Amino acid sequence: MSHCRLCESALHPVVGFGPMPIANGFLTPEQLTPERLAAERFFPLELAMCPACAMVQLVDVVDEAAMFNADYAFFSSTSVGMARHFGRFAADVKARWLPDDPFVVELGCNDGIMLRHFGAGRHLGVEPSGNVAEAARRLGLDVDDRFFTAELADEIRGARGPADAILGANVVCHIPYLDAVFDGVRRLLGPKGVFAFEDPYIGDILARTAYDQIYDEHVYYFSLTAVVGLAARHGLDVIDAERQPVHGGEVRFTLAHRGARPIHPRVGALAAEEATRGLGEPSTYDTFAAAVAASKEALVEAVRETDGPLVGYGATSKSTTVLNYCGLGPDDLAYISDVTPTKIGRYTPGSHIPVRSYAEFCADPPRHALLFAWNHAEEIMAKEAAWRAAGGRFLTYVPRVGWR
């Protein structure tokens, strides 16, 4: 694809990462046979931006069913820090936007980490990944395991009435057909309803050279400028834009029907900041591309010069981009430590590094660890204070390559 999915203008290429596997496609030992590995799926991972509407996006998109299915490997509730964050998100929505006896819909509710805060009232999660949807149901939550579309929005409204709030956390950027989603939101929202969603912010990705945020699930990389234009096409206003410290920097966008609610001053302030930083200018992304190449070179050099065994910390989706783009494999990392049961005992996509339990990390502590889960660095540094005091060191690469 060489044209913008939203406005059909010609795209400006930014970074090509080469062939990339499914980010959460962790392999079982049985899949490591030569015959099975021959079927491992790769796609060209390339980032581009649209000079006309400012939307940053992947050039090629993987079929949704290949990423979000009954074998989905990411469970949100494995992070204590994110559980607290989603509790605050839910409390803020309740305090600012909801009437008595509200109907709340969450797109991509995962294992119910946020929706559970609305479980006592009228609620619905829309979660197409069957295994995490089932985990949410075990909490007593009402979940529909289909992809959200305008047709599903009409069905939900007909059966349950209009939504007072539609929420999304790290999910809207995953959906290629954004126009259909925003059309569905418009149809489902009540007259004073709000659509509040948060996703990684392109401004922070650029500032931190956080290129590992770029992988198959993240089809779009939002700026306020791009979201305002998209919302306007569907009769919606962006009424708030709040910076969030999670996942390396996000923005929570809140939308409402045009003219239904006042617009917060934060919207104008962030729009002015984006204009100053040139987030709609191709040259800004050319600078980012050069920084990405330099970061790769520095990280490979640091890994290859490490004195003694090196392990990974956090078998994240982001690590798939880093490992495959930088050409790192089992000769560079002995294993990657993780706490997610569905990943332990498997192997990283493309690079085939074993994923082992955190208990193994604790039983035989390594001297050095490459921190893939850097977006949880504050939580991790506190957790590993004793290990660091005993001489353990983390190699980090965001915002720059170095040791901590």
C-alpha positions as CSV (number, residue, x, y, z in Angstrom):
1,M,0.0,0.0,0.0
2,S,1.4,3.4,-1.0
3,H,-1.5,5.6,-0.1
4,C,-3.1,6.6,3.3
5,R,-5.9,4.3,4.4
6,L,-7.9,7.3,5.7
7,C,-7.5,10.1,3.1
8,E,-5.9,8.1,0.2
9,S,-3.1,10.7,-0.2
10,A,0.4,9.4,-1.1
11,L,2.4,8.3,1.9
12,H,5.9,9.5,2.9
13,P,8.1,6.4,3.8
14,V,9.8,6.6,7.2
15,V,11.5,3.4,8.4
16,G,11.7,-0.1,6.9
17,F,12.5,-2.8,9.5
18,G,12.7,-5.7,7.2
19,P,10.9,-9.0,7.4
20,M,9.1,-9.3,10.8
21,P,7.1,-12.1,12.4
22,I,3.9,-11.8,14.3
23,A,4.9,-9.8,17.4
24,N,2.9,-12.1,19.8
25,G,3.5,-15.3,17.8
26,F,5.6,-17.0,20.5
27,L,6.4,-20.6,19.3
28,T,6.0,-23.8,21.1
29,P,8.9,-26.3,21.2
30,E,7.0,-28.5,18.7
31,Q,7.0,-25.5,16.2
32,L,10.8,-25.4,16.2
33,T,11.2,-28.3,13.8
34,P,12.5,-27.2,10.4
35,E,9.2,-28.2,8.7
36,R,7.1,-26.1,11.1
37,L,9.6,-23.1,11.1
38,A,9.3,-23.0,7.3
39,A,5.6,-21.9,7.9
40,E,6.4,-19.2,10.4
41,R,4.8,-16.1,9.1
42,F,6.7,-12.9,8.2
43,F,5.6,-9.6,6.7
44,P,7.4,-6.4,5.7
45,L,7.3,-4.0,8.6
46,E,7.5,-0.5,7.3
47,L,6.4,2.8,8.8
48,A,5.1,5.8,6.8
49,M,3.3,9.0,7.4
50,C,0.7,10.9,5.5
51,P,1.7,14.6,4.8
52,A,-2.0,15.4,4.0
53,C,-3.8,14.2,7.2
54,A,-0.7,13.6,9.5
55,M,-1.7,10.0,10.3
56,V,1.4,7.8,10.9
57,Q,0.7,4.2,9.9
58,L,2.1,0.8,8.8
59,V,2.3,0.3,5.1
60,D,1.4,-3.4,5.3
61,V,-1.1,-4.8,7.7
62,V,-1.3,-8.4,9.0
63,D,-4.8,-10.1,9.0
64,E,-6.4,-9.4,12.3
65,A,-7.3,-13.1,12.9
66,A,-3.6,-14.0,12.7
67,M,-2.9,-11.6,15.7
68,F,-6.0,-11.6,17.8
69,N,-7.3,-15.1,18.3
70,A,-7.7,-17.9,20.9
71,D,-3.9,-18.2,21.3
72,Y,-3.3,-14.5,22.0
73,A,-0.3,-14.2,24.3
74,F,-0.8,-10.9,26.1
75,F,-2.8,-10.7,29.4
76,S,-3.1,-7.1,30.7
77,S,-3.4,-8.2,34.4
78,T,0.1,-9.4,34.6
79,S,1.2,-5.8,35.4
80,V,0.4,-4.4,38.8
81,G,1.2,-0.9,37.6
82,M,-1.2,-1.2,34.7
83,A,-3.9,-2.6,37.0
84,R,-3.6,0.6,39.1
85,H,-3.6,2.8,35.9
86,F,-6.8,1.2,34.6
87,G,-8.5,1.6,38.0
88,R,-7.7,5.3,37.8
89,F,-8.9,5.5,34.2
90,A,-12.3,3.9,35.2
91,A,-12.6,6.2,38.2
92,D,-12.0,9.3,36.0
93,V,-14.6,8.2,33.5
94,K,-17.2,7.7,36.3
95,A,-16.4,11.0,37.9
96,R,-16.3,13.2,34.8
97,W,-18.7,11.7,32.3
98,L,-21.2,9.1,33.5
99,P,-24.8,9.6,34.5
100,D,-26.7,7.3,37.0
101,D,-27.1,3.7,35.7
102,P,-24.7,4.1,32.7
103,F,-24.2,1.7,29.9
104,V,-20.4,1.3,29.3
105,V,-18.8,-0.5,26.4
106,E,-15.1,-1.3,26.2
107,L,-13.4,-2.1,22.9
108,G,-10.7,-4.7,23.4
109,C,-11.3,-5.4,27.0
110,N,-8.6,-8.1,27.2
111,D,-8.9,-10.0,30.5
112,G,-11.2,-7.4,32.1
113,I,-8.5,-5.4,33.8
114,M,-10.5,-2.1,33.4
115,L,-14.0,-3.4,32.6
116,R,-14.3,-5.1,36.0
117,H,-14.6,-1.6,37.6
118,F,-17.9,-1.3,35.8
119,G,-19.0,-4.9,36.3
120,A,-21.7,-4.1,38.8
121,G,-23.6,-2.1,36.3
122,R,-24.6,-2.3,32.6
123,H,-21.5,-3.1,30.6
124,L,-20.2,-4.9,27.6
125,G,-16.7,-5.8,26.5
126,V,-15.9,-6.3,22.8
127,E,-12.9,-8.7,22.7
128,P,-12.2,-10.9,19.7
129,S,-9.3,-12.8,21.3
130,G,-11.1,-15.8,22.6
131,N,-8.7,-16.8,25.5
132,V,-8.5,-13.4,27.1
133,A,-12.3,-12.9,26.5
134,E,-12.9,-16.0,28.5
135,A,-10.7,-14.8,31.3
136,A,-12.9,-11.7,31.5
137,R,-16.0,-13.8,31.5
138,R,-14.6,-15.7,34.5
139,L,-14.7,-12.4,36.4
140,G,-18.5,-12.2,35.7
141,L,-18.1,-9.7,32.9
142,D,-20.4,-9.6,29.8
143,V,-18.1,-10.0,26.7
144,D,-18.8,-10.2,23.0
145,D,-15.9,-11.9,21.2
146,R,-16.4,-10.3,17.7
147,F,-14.5,-7.5,16.1
148,F,-16.2,-4.1,16.5
149,T,-17.8,-2.7,13.4
150,A,-20.6,-0.3,12.5
151,E,-22.9,-3.3,12.1
152,L,-22.1,-4.6,15.5
153,A,-22.6,-1.1,16.9
154,D,-26.2,-1.1,15.5
155,E,-26.8,-4.5,16.9
156,I,-25.6,-3.5,20.4
157,R,-27.7,-0.3,20.4
158,G,-30.8,-2.1,19.2
159,A,-30.5,-4.7,22.0
160,R,-29.1,-2.5,24.9
161,G,-29.7,1.1,24.0
162,P,-27.1,3.9,23.5
163,A,-23.8,3.9,25.3
164,D,-22.9,6.6,27.8
165,A,-19.2,5.8,27.4
166,I,-17.2,3.8,24.9
167,L,-13.7,3.1,26.2
168,G,-10.5,1.7,24.6
169,A,-7.0,1.2,26.0
170,N,-4.2,0.2,23.6
171,V,-6.7,-1.1,21.1
172,V,-7.9,1.6,18.7
173,C,-4.5,1.9,17.1
174,H,-4.7,-1.8,16.3
175,I,-7.7,-1.5,14.0
176,P,-7.0,-0.9,10.3
177,Y,-10.6,0.1,9.4
178,L,-10.7,3.2,11.6
179,D,-13.4,4.9,9.6
180,A,-15.8,2.0,10.2
181,V,-14.9,2.1,13.9
182,F,-15.5,5.8,14.2
183,D,-18.8,5.3,12.3
184,G,-19.8,2.6,14.8
185,V,-18.9,4.8,17.7
186,R,-21.0,7.6,16.3
187,R,-24.0,5.3,15.9
188,L,-23.6,3.7,19.4
189,L,-23.0,6.8,21.5
190,G,-25.9,8.5,23.2
191,P,-26.4,12.3,22.8
192,K,-24.0,13.2,25.6
193,G,-21.9,10.0,25.4
194,V,-18.1,10.1,25.3
195,F,-15.6,7.9,23.5
196,A,-12.4,7.8,25.6
197,F,-9.4,5.9,24.2
198,E,-5.6,6.0,24.9
199,D,-2.8,4.7,22.7
200,P,0.9,5.2,22.3
201,Y,1.6,8.9,21.3
202,I,3.7,9.5,18.2
203,G,5.2,12.6,19.9
204,D,6.7,10.4,22.6
205,I,7.8,7.7,20.2
206,L,9.8,10.3,18.3
207,A,11.2,12.0,21.4
208,R,12.4,8.7,22.9
209,T,13.4,7.0,19.6
210,A,11.1,4.2,20.9
211,Y,11.0,2.3,17.6
212,D,10.0,-0.9,19.4
213,Q,6.5,0.5,19.7
214,I,6.3,-0.2,16.0
215,Y,5.0,-3.7,15.3
216,D,2.2,-5.5,13.6
217,E,-0.6,-4.8,16.1
218,H,0.0,-1.1,16.1
219,V,-1.4,-0.1,12.7
220,Y,-1.6,3.6,13.6
221,Y,0.5,6.0,15.7
222,F,-1.7,8.9,16.8
223,S,-1.1,12.6,17.1
224,L,-3.9,15.0,18.2
225,T,-3.7,16.6,14.7
226,A,-4.6,13.3,13.0
227,V,-7.3,12.3,15.5
228,V,-9.0,15.7,15.2
229,G,-9.3,15.3,11.4
230,L,-10.5,11.8,11.7
231,A,-13.1,12.7,14.3
232,A,-14.4,15.6,12.3
233,R,-15.2,13.4,9.3
234,H,-17.6,11.4,11.6
235,G,-19.3,14.4,13.3
236,L,-17.2,14.1,16.5
237,D,-15.2,16.6,18.5
238,V,-12.0,15.9,20.4
239,I,-13.0,17.4,23.7
240,D,-10.0,16.4,25.8
241,A,-6.4,15.2,25.2
242,E,-4.6,14.1,28.3
243,R,-1.0,12.9,28.4
244,Q,-0.5,9.6,30.2
245,P,2.8,8.2,31.5
246,V,2.1,4.6,30.8
247,H,3.7,2.5,28.0
248,G,6.4,5.1,27.3
249,G,3.9,7.9,26.8
250,E,0.3,7.9,25.6
251,V,-2.5,10.3,25.1
252,R,-6.0,9.7,26.2
253,F,-8.3,11.2,23.6
254,T,-11.9,11.9,24.6
255,L,-14.5,12.5,21.9
256,A,-18.2,13.4,21.8
257,H,-20.8,14.3,19.3
258,R,-20.1,17.6,17.6
259,G,-21.1,20.5,19.9
260,A,-22.4,18.2,22.7
261,R,-19.7,19.1,25.2
262,P,-17.2,21.9,25.8
263,I,-13.6,21.4,24.6
264,H,-11.0,21.4,27.3
265,P,-8.1,23.9,26.9
266,R,-5.6,20.9,26.9
267,V,-6.7,20.3,23.3
268,G,-5.6,23.7,22.0
269,A,-2.4,23.5,24.0
270,L,-1.4,20.1,22.6
271,A,-2.3,21.2,19.1
272,A,0.0,24.2,19.3
273,E,2.8,22.0,20.7
274,E,2.5,19.6,17.8
275,A,2.6,22.4,15.3
276,T,5.8,23.7,16.9
277,R,7.4,20.2,16.8
278,G,6.4,19.6,13.2
279,L,4.5,16.4,13.8
280,G,2.8,16.8,10.5
281,E,6.0,17.4,8.5
282,P,7.9,14.6,6.7
283,S,11.3,16.1,7.6
284,T,10.5,15.3,11.3
285,Y,10.2,11.7,10.5
286,D,13.3,11.6,8.4
287,T,15.2,12.8,11.5
288,F,13.5,10.0,13.5
289,A,14.6,7.4,10.9
290,A,18.2,8.4,11.3
291,A,17.9,8.2,15.1
292,V,16.5,4.7,14.8
293,A,19.4,3.5,12.6
294,A,21.9,4.9,15.1
295,S,20.1,3.3,18.1
296,K,20.2,-0.1,16.4
297,E,23.9,0.2,15.8
298,A,24.6,1.2,19.4
299,L,22.5,-1.6,20.8
300,V,24.1,-4.3,18.7
301,E,27.5,-3.1,19.7
302,A,26.6,-3.0,23.5
303,V,25.1,-6.5,23.3
304,R,28.1,-8.0,21.5
305,E,30.6,-6.3,23.9
306,T,28.8,-7.4,27.1
307,D,31.2,-9.2,29.5
308,G,29.4,-12.5,30.4
309,P,26.0,-14.0,29.8
310,L,23.2,-11.6,28.9
311,V,19.4,-12.4,29.3
312,G,16.3,-10.5,28.3
313,Y,13.8,-9.1,30.8
314,G,10.2,-9.1,29.5
315,A,9.1,-11.2,26.5
316,T,7.2,-8.3,25.1
317,S,5.6,-7.5,21.7
318,K,8.2,-4.7,21.5
319,S,11.0,-7.2,21.9
320,T,10.0,-8.9,18.6
321,T,10.8,-5.7,16.7
322,V,14.1,-5.1,18.5
323,L,15.4,-8.7,18.2
324,N,14.5,-9.1,14.5
325,Y,15.5,-5.6,13.4
326,C,18.8,-5.8,15.2
327,G,19.5,-9.4,14.2
328,L,19.8,-10.7,17.8
329,G,19.2,-14.3,18.7
330,P,20.1,-17.2,21.1
331,D,23.9,-16.6,20.6
332,D,23.3,-13.1,22.1
333,L,20.7,-13.8,24.8
334,A,20.6,-17.0,26.8
335,Y,16.9,-16.6,27.5
336,I,14.2,-14.0,28.2
337,S,12.6,-13.9,31.6
338,D,8.8,-13.4,31.8
339,V,5.9,-13.9,34.2
340,T,3.2,-14.6,31.6
341,P,2.2,-18.3,31.8
342,T,1.2,-18.5,28.2
343,K,4.7,-17.4,27.1
344,I,6.9,-19.4,29.5
345,G,8.4,-22.5,27.7
346,R,7.9,-20.9,24.3
347,Y,10.3,-19.2,21.9
348,T,10.4,-15.6,20.6
349,P,9.0,-15.0,17.1
350,G,11.7,-15.0,14.4
351,S,14.7,-15.0,16.8
352,H,13.8,-18.2,18.6
353,I,15.2,-17.3,22.0
354,P,13.7,-19.4,24.9
355,V,11.3,-17.7,27.3
356,R,11.8,-18.9,30.8
357,S,10.0,-18.2,34.1
358,Y,10.9,-15.3,36.4
359,A,11.6,-18.0,39.1
360,E,14.6,-19.1,37.0
361,F,15.9,-15.5,36.9
362,C,15.6,-15.3,40.7
363,A,17.1,-18.8,41.3
364,D,20.3,-18.1,39.3
365,P,20.5,-14.3,38.8
366,P,22.4,-13.2,35.8
367,R,24.9,-10.3,35.8
368,H,23.3,-8.5,32.9
369,A,19.8,-8.2,31.6
370,L,18.5,-6.4,28.4
371,L,15.3,-4.6,29.5
372,F,12.6,-5.0,26.9
373,A,9.8,-4.1,29.3
374,W,11.2,-0.5,29.6
375,N,7.7,1.0,29.8
376,H,7.4,-0.6,33.2
377,A,10.9,0.5,34.3
378,E,9.8,2.2,37.5
379,E,8.0,-0.9,38.7
380,I,10.8,-3.2,37.6
381,M,13.6,-1.1,39.1
382,A,11.9,-1.2,42.5
383,K,11.2,-4.9,42.2
384,E,14.9,-5.7,41.3
385,A,16.5,-3.3,43.8
386,A,18.3,-6.2,45.6
387,W,19.5,-7.7,42.4
388,R,21.0,-4.3,41.2
389,A,22.5,-3.7,44.7
390,A,24.3,-7.1,44.3
391,G,25.8,-6.0,41.0
392,G,23.1,-6.8,38.4
393,R,22.8,-4.3,35.6
394,F,20.1,-3.5,33.0
395,L,21.0,-2.7,29.5
396,T,18.4,-0.2,28.2
397,Y,17.9,1.3,24.7
398,V,15.1,3.8,25.3
399,P,15.6,6.7,25.2
400,R,19.2,5.8,24.5
401,V,21.5,2.8,24.8
402,G,23.2,2.5,28.2
403,W,23.5,0.6,31.4
404,R,21.5,1.1,34.6
